[in-house]
Amino acid sequence: MSADQTRDGYFGEFGGSFIPPMLQEAMDYLSKQFYTFKDDPEFNRELDYYLKEYVGRENPLTYAEQLTRSWGGAKIYLKREDLNHTGAHKINNVVGQILLAKRMGAKRVIAETGAGQHGVATATACAMFDMECVIYMGAEDTRRQALNVFRMELLGAKVVPVTKGQARLKDAVDEALNDLVENYKNTFYLLGSAVGPHPFPTMVKHFQSVVSKESKKQILEKEGRLPDAILACVGGGSNAIGAFAHYIDEPSVRLIGVEPELAPTMTEGVPGIIHGFRCLVLLDEEGNPKPTYSIAAGLDYPGIGPEHSHLKTSGRAEYVTVSNEEVLAAFQELSRTEGIIPALESAHAVAHAKKIAPSMSPEQILIINLSGRGDKDVEQVFHMLKK
């Protein structure tokens, strides 16, 4: 079953827009501009130019020969979003949205970030297009990802540490939305994940779908058939929805999202509203979002994109959890086996692939979406392994 992109922003019962009226005006205008330009030939020529000449696409679909031999069973391929400029998939969506912001006449851009990859990508694009850039980041995440904070500041962005709540990604989104409410007339909110009020989930999917568009073409060239499964880590859901997009209508391909054991939104979440949209969300007894924790700051979120919520409840996709210990082991194994240091977020998908690959036949194929590189995580992992 396809999770259709609709102009009202619903995927089954999930999605929509639950925001103040004045902010709804801004979202309606953004939606109108997105639908105007997303199929515009000139816009897409410019987008393709920057994706090729600046981001470095198309990136490889790499056969992981050593992992395949070590694990036994299925052939393992890695979709190499870690090779993008700025080191992750986030830049795909940022380039699309910054070109939209330019056409809307925006001069000030705000964004939220968890692991810092979206913040770095946004700061990069704002530097290139000479726009003011403000990044909201949980104070706890600024500590965990100090290198990315410096990168953002080096690129000219103002990084605002958020001390409210758990001082993590959810709280950064809260503050970014508060900023937008106050400044929506002159500010473009460049949201990084497939969450938020319509049109953000649809818009982010549109710009991230380049991942699965490429991988589908590449696997058909390499193997002459579609893969048996696509695996991607899931926090808010941007890399996963990009990795899944062009396979949603291919029922033979399993779609597997992998989330942290201590942020099991898809396993334990219930329908609810968070950050202006309806999705599966982790709620406490009083109906408030539960605290979450992941060693990967980019997955530390109590909700999930509305299309993922629909894919789960409709049965089209599977969602599983892995432990921090499994993630750390996968982080080290991919580094030592293939010479690729993955982001801790991406290592979640690697960890689950290791569980299922041995039970599959050598003719079967797994694609792991390697959503980012692990340079940002090396110091954190160093200290964790020394404990």
Secondary structure, DSSP 8 states (H G I E B T S, - for coil): ------TT-EETTEE-----HHHHHHHHHHHHHHHHHTT-HHHHHHHHHHIIIII--S--EEE-HHHHHHH-SSEEEEEEGGGSTTSBTHHHHHHHHHHHHHHTT--EEEEEESSSHHHHHHHHHHHHHT-EEEEEEEHHHHHHTHHHHHHHHHTT-EEEEE-STTSSHHHHHHHHHHHHHHHTTTEEE---SS-SSTTHHHHHHHHHTHHHHHHHHHHHHHHSS--SEEEEE-SSSHHHHHHHGGGTT-TTSEEEEEEETTS-HHHH-EEEEETTEEEEE-B-TTSSB-----SSGGG--S---HHHHHHHHHTSEEEEEE-HHHHHHHHHHHHHHHS--B-HHHHHHHHHHHHHGGGS-TT-EEEEEE-BBSGGGHHHHHHHHH-
